[in-house]
Amino acid sequence: MERGYVQIYTGDGKGKTTAAVGLSVRAALAGEKVFIGQFIKGMKYSELSLPNYIDRIVIEQFGRRCFIKNNPESQDLEAARNGLARARAREIIIGREFGVVVLDEIFIAHYYRLISTEDIRRLISSKPEETELVLTGRKAPSEILDEADLVTEMKEIKHYYSAGVQAREGIEY
């Protein structure tokens, strides 16, 4: 890519990770190498199989388990910080190996104070001109929204969870 932008997918509706994964597949099929780092997540999600089908996609999880309904533990903080360190130390963003970098659920990690606003700002400012950076998660802070080139807010209008439908493999995870 000649020019990469900062995209944010946020809001309380379904589809943030799905949009980022869809963008990742599209980019990989167009020849870009893609890195997806998943903060908070440590459980098995269907997208973890993507590298088995598309060798231009690399996925790593920086979480232990989903604690959204509980409080994060010290190990969750360590996992998020290790993920953030991995993004810098191994030069995922600045190394130019990947044309697209997705940091999935980074805003939930921020909301639970596992990473700071300044951490996210540093990631954005370290992005090379040609790298597309995609940040996802509910509760994106307004000061980060201001720094993005594209912001999409997913808004729930109606969801079958309200009728008791549980998360389904291949659709929600």
Backbone hydrogen bonds, N-H to C=O, Kabsch-Sander energy under -0.5 kcal/mol:
donor,donor_aa,acceptor,acceptor_aa,energy
4,G,129,E,-3.6
7,Q,5,Y,-0.6
7,Q,133,L,-3.1
8,I,150,L,-2.2
9,Y,135,L,-2.3
10,T,8,I,-0.5
10,T,152,T,-2.7
13,G,154,M,-2.4
19,A,15,G,-2.4
20,A,16,K,-2.0
21,V,17,T,-3.0
22,G,18,T,-2.4
23,L,19,A,-2.5
24,S,20,A,-2.1
25,V,21,V,-2.5
26,R,22,G,-2.4
27,A,23,L,-2.7
28,A,24,S,-2.6
29,L,25,V,-2.5
30,A,26,R,-1.0
31,G,28,A,-1.6
32,E,27,A,-2.6
34,V,56,R,-3.4
35,F,100,V,-2.5
36,I,58,V,-3.0
37,G,35,F,-0.5
37,G,102,V,-3.1
38,Q,36,I,-0.5
38,Q,60,E,-2.9
39,F,37,G,-0.7
39,F,104,D,-2.8
40,I,62,F,-1.3
41,K,39,F,-2.1
45,Y,43,M,-0.5
46,S,173,Y,-3.9
48,L,45,Y,-2.0
49,S,46,S,-2.0
50,L,47,E,-1.7
52,N,49,S,-1.8
53,Y,49,S,-0.6
53,Y,50,L,-2.1
54,I,50,L,-2.9
57,I,54,I,-1.7
58,V,34,V,-2.6
60,E,36,I,-2.5
62,F,38,Q,-4.0
64,R,65,R,-0.5
67,F,65,R,-0.6
70,N,67,F,-1.9
76,D,73,E,-0.9
77,L,73,E,-1.6
78,E,74,S,-2.2
79,A,75,Q,-2.3
80,A,76,D,-2.3
81,R,77,L,-2.5
82,N,78,E,-2.6
83,G,79,A,-2.0
84,L,80,A,-2.3
85,A,81,R,-2.7
86,R,82,N,-2.6
87,A,83,G,-2.0
88,R,84,L,-1.2
89,A,85,A,-4.0
90,R,86,R,-1.4
91,E,88,R,-1.8
92,I,86,R,-0.6
92,I,87,A,-0.8
93,I,87,A,-1.5
95,G,91,E,-1.5
96,R,93,I,-0.7
98,F,92,I,-0.5
99,G,33,K,-1.6
100,V,33,K,-1.7
101,V,132,E,-2.9
102,V,35,F,-3.2
103,L,134,V,-3.2
104,D,37,G,-2.1
104,D,102,V,-0.7
106,I,103,L,-1.1
106,I,136,T,-0.7
107,F,136,T,-1.9
109,A,105,E,-1.8
110,H,106,I,-1.8
111,Y,107,F,-2.6
112,Y,108,I,-2.1
113,R,110,H,-2.2
114,L,109,A,-3.1
115,I,109,A,-0.9
120,I,116,S,-1.7
121,R,117,T,-2.6
122,R,118,E,-2.4
123,L,119,D,-1.8
124,I,120,I,-2.4
125,S,121,R,-2.8
126,S,122,R,-1.5
127,K,124,I,-1.2
131,T,128,P,-1.7
132,E,99,G,-3.0
133,L,5,Y,-2.8
133,L,131,T,-0.5
134,V,101,V,-3.0
134,V,132,E,-0.5
135,L,7,Q,-2.8
136,T,103,L,-1.9
137,G,9,Y,-1.5
144,I,141,P,-1.4
145,L,141,P,-2.0
146,D,142,S,-2.0
147,E,144,I,-1.0
148,A,144,I,-0.7
148,A,145,L,-1.1
149,D,6,V,-2.3
150,L,6,V,-1.8
152,T,8,I,-3.0
154,M,10,T,-3.9
154,M,152,T,-0.6
155,K,153,E,-0.6
157,I,155,K,-0.5
162,S,159,H,-1.5
163,A,160,Y,-1.0
164,G,161,Y,-2.3
165,V,160,Y,-1.9
171,I,168,R,-2.0
172,E,168,R,-2.6
173,Y,168,R,-1.4
